[in-house]
Amino acid sequence: MLDALITSKTRIKLLLKFFLNSENIGYLRNLENELGDNTNAIRVELNKLEDAGLLISFSKGNKKFFQSNKKHPLFPDINSILMKLTGLDQLISRVLNKVGDLKQVYLVGDLATGIESEIIDLILVGDIDREYFNSLVIKSEKYIHKKIRYVIFQLDEFESKKSKIIGENGLKIWENL
């Protein structure tokens, strides 16, 4: 759907990469491998997004790293559009608010790294009604047209293994303190 508004597939991949998870950082060669596009196309789009102020860059050694500019006035809007397009907004409003004593939800997998995917991988932390949650997931999958995979952890179990469980690109998408 986003390709109707933005004709550059490379730009769409970069927007997903940097604006779905604002903590994502990438450099040219890494992005080439990750996104599967050629270096020149990625360089052109990175420069356009940086010139527009949507991305910021910094150097480390001989590499130029890019990250979303969270202070840009359009950041919340772009993030919101991407949440809608990936179905995460519906997942949050239709499912996560209704399943019991849920503490945190992390997005992991391809979507968390900014790669388009038909699968939403989640890590749920808390004490929830698994049967009820599964029934909501089945209904939501039909609505958002994506497969939802999930793992549930109790809070104490999760806290002791957090870095191993969510990895480098885990994105906290929901929290109830």
N, C-alpha and C positions, 0 to 999 in steps of 0.2 A: 504494500500500500504506500509506503514511504517513497518508493521508486516513481510514483506518479508525480510527486512534488519535487523530488531531487533526482536528476537524471544520472548523476555519477554514482555508480555502485560502490566505488572506492570511498567516496565521501560518506555514503550511508554506513559503510562498515566502520569508518573512523568515528562517526557520531555515536554509533552503538558502543564502540570501544571506550570512548572517553566520557560520554555523557550518561550512560546507563549506570556506570560505576565511576564516580568522580575521582576515586583513588587510583584508577588505572594509569600507568605510566608506560610509554613505549618509545622506542627509537627506530629509525628507518629500517635497518636490516631485520630487527626483531618483528616489526610490523609486516614486512614482506613475507616472512615465513608464516606468521600467524594468520594473516588475511588472505594469503595466496594471490596477491596482486603484484604487478611489477613495481620496481623501485621508483621509476620515474612518475608513474601515476600517483603513488603514495606521496612522494615528495611534493608534487604540484598541489595536491589537496591539503597536505599539512601546512604548506606555505599560505594557501588561501585562508584556511581556518585560523592560522596564527595572525595573519594580516588583519583579519576581521576581529581579532581580540578574543575569539572563542577558545583558543588554545594558548597556553603559555609554554615557554621552552627554557631549558637550562642545560648547561654542558657539564659532563662528567668525563674526564679523560678526553678522548677524541670523539665521543658520542654526544649527539644532541638529543635530549629527551623531551618528550611532549606530554602535557597533561591538560585536562580541561581547566578553563579559567572559571572557578566557582564564583568569582566576583562579577562576572559579566552579567548585565541585566537580563539577557535571554537564557542564562543557564537554567533557571527553574522551569521555564517554558519548554525548552528542548528536552529536559529530563522528563517532564510530564508527558510530552508527546511520545517519547520512547517507552515510557511505562505503559501508556495506553496501547501502543502498537505491539508490544510484547505480551500484553495481557496481564501484566503484573498488577496494574491498578485494580482490575476486576477480581483478581485472586485475593488481594488484600481486603477489598470491601465485602466480597461475597463469602469468603471462607475464613480468613485468619481471625476476624473479629468475633467468630461464633463458635469456637471449638473448645472452650474450657480455659484452663489455667496456662495459657501459652505465654511464655516470657519473651522469646526472641525468634526471629526467622531470618535465615541467611540464604541468599541466592548464591549458588555455586555453579560450576560447569561452564559451558560455552557462553551463555547469556551474561554471566558475571564478568567474563573477560571481554565482552563486547562483540561476540561472534553470534550472528543470527542463528537461531535454533528453533526447532519445532518441539523441543523438550525443555521444560522448566525444572531444574534441579534445585531442591530446597532442603535445608536442614532446619528442623523445628526443635525448639528447646522449651520444655515444660511438661506439664501433666495434662494430656488432652484425651478426649474420648476418641480413640482410634477408629472405631467403627463409624461413628458419626462423621469424623473428619474424612474418612475414605469415601463416604457417600457424597459429601460436598465436593470432593475432588473430582469424582466421576461426573457430576453435573457441570462443574466448572470447565472440565476438559472439552465438553461439547460446546459450551458457550464461547470459550476463547480459542478453540481449534488448535490446542497444543496439548501435548502429553505432559503430565505432572508426575515427577518422581520425587520421593521424599524419604527422609530418615528422621526418626524422632529420638531425641535424647532427653534424659532427665537433667535438670539444671546442674547438679553436682557432678555428674558424669561428664557433661559438656565442658564445664569450667576446667576440669583437670586435663582435658585433651583438646582444648579449643584450637590452638594453632595447628595441630595435626588435622583436625576435622575440617576446618574451613579453608585451610591453605592460604596462599598469598592473595588470591583474588576473591575471596568470599566477601559478599556485599550484604551488610545488614539492611534488610528492607522493612523490618517491622520490629517494634519493641513495645512491651507493656511492663512498666516497672511498678 
